[in-house]
Amino acid sequence: MAANLNGTSDIATIALKIIEIANGTVFLSVLIFLVVSGYVVSMLLKSGIITSFVKFSEHRRRQRSKQITEQEKLLEDEFLKEYSNELEYHIKASKLSNYLNIKNKDLDLLTYILSCRNKERAVRLYKIGQDYLEKDEKVGIYRLKEVYTDKRIKIHSGVGTFLYILINIIGISPYIYLSFLKIKYRQEIFTIPDNLYITMFFYFIVFFILALMALWKSLKPTAAKNFLEMEKIGTGQMKIDTLDEAA
């Protein structure tokens, strides 16, 4: 019993020391934020909302599979024989769209994604950078919009990175300034209210989210460029064949 009391006393002493540290309140605010976030996630898991969302996604895919099956039956309809080519196109597009889990029925795009060695990454990159791509209808391939040259994409990415750093600096600057004042006037009585530390923490969180949004926006053209440069199936074998011929 005495050992338990001593252990509890030690924990309480450590907790008090942490609170007494200049940035102890910030530490506790971060800890509370993480605990609350973890609690919310655990509640969502227990409530079944996330599980229900997964089941709903699976249900939608099964529904699409049923629709594709119904479309295939149309090919056997004698009255629709003259549209067989068009029906085959749409059935192929629907099957690939369902398989790749992407809401797009452009067979040229789906065929390109299917040809990528890492099709999951190709889908992710396309979803991120699709607004910066355009299709050449004559040859049926996708390319970057004309205004987005390699130089402009690099500038776009550089500006986004600069804004990310700048916004974060603005977000943390009040804490840095107060810490500077605390060090400068350490010989005098200079106290900072705990509420102010908590306010600064949430102030920084807001700016951190804004910084992420700016960075995310700036990286979309890069995602589009990387999508077009995805390694294709068969590229590796072509390299091996080239090395064998060179040998």
Sequence and secondary structure as in RCSB ss.txt:
>XXXX:A:sequence
MAANLNGTSDIATIALKIIEIANGTVFLSVLIFLVVSGYVVSMLLKSGIITSFVKFSEHRRRQRSKQITEQEKLL
EDEFLKEYSNELEYHIKASKLSNYLNIKNKDLDLLTYILSCRNKERAVRLYKIGQDYLEKDEKVGIYRLKEVYTD
KRIKIHSGVGTFLYILINIIGISPYIYLSFLKIKYRQEIFTIPDNLYITMFFYFIVFFILALMALWKSLKPTAAK
NFLEMEKIGTGQMKIDTLDEAA
>XXXX:A:secstr
 HHHHHHHHHHHHHHHHHHHSTTHHHHHHHHHHHHHHHHHHHHHHHHTHHHHHHHHHHHHHHHHHHHHHHHHHHT
T GGGGGGHHHHHHHHHHHHHHHHHT S   HHHHHHHHHBSSHHHHHHHHHHHGGGEEEETTTTEEEE TT  H
HHHHHHHHHHHHHHHHHHHHHHHHHHHHHHHHHHTTTS     HHHHHHHHHHHHHHHHHHHHHHHHHHHHHHHH
HHHT  BTTHHHHHHHHHHHH 
